[in-house]
Amino acid sequence: MEKIDLSKLTKHFDYKWIALSPDYKRIVSSGKSLQEVMEKIKEKDRNKVVFHKVIPMGYAPLSL
């Protein structure tokens, strides 16, 4: 399997949800919540995209 680098594609979508095409080459939809993104996509097309939450590069969550 080929490694996929989404950093260039997602650089303007920090902290947002996106829907990616099945080949991971384009963003089909974006929004502040998963619900918002899903509402923008026709129900019959929801199985044809990959939903992803964009976390900024260099972000490291704090573990307590």
MOBELMO-V406027 format. One record per backbone hydrogen bond with DSSP energy under -1.0 kcal/mol. CO is the residue of the C=O (numbers start at 1). NH is the residue of the N-H. E is the energy in kcal/mol with one decimal. If there is no record, write none. Layout:
BEGIN
CO | NH | E
CO | NH | E
END
This chain:
BEGIN
6 | 10 | -2.4
10 | 13 | -2.3
13 | 16 | -2.1
16 | 54 | -2.9
17 | 31 | -2.1
18 | 52 | -2.4
19 | 28 | -3.3
19 | 29 | -1.1
20 | 50 | -2.3
21 | 24 | -2.4
26 | 21 | -2.4
29 | 19 | -2.5
31 | 17 | -2.9
33 | 37 | -1.9
34 | 38 | -2.7
35 | 39 | -2.2
36 | 40 | -1.1
42 | 45 | -1.5
45 | 48 | -1.8
50 | 20 | -3.1
52 | 18 | -2.7
54 | 15 | -2.1
56 | 59 | -1.7
END
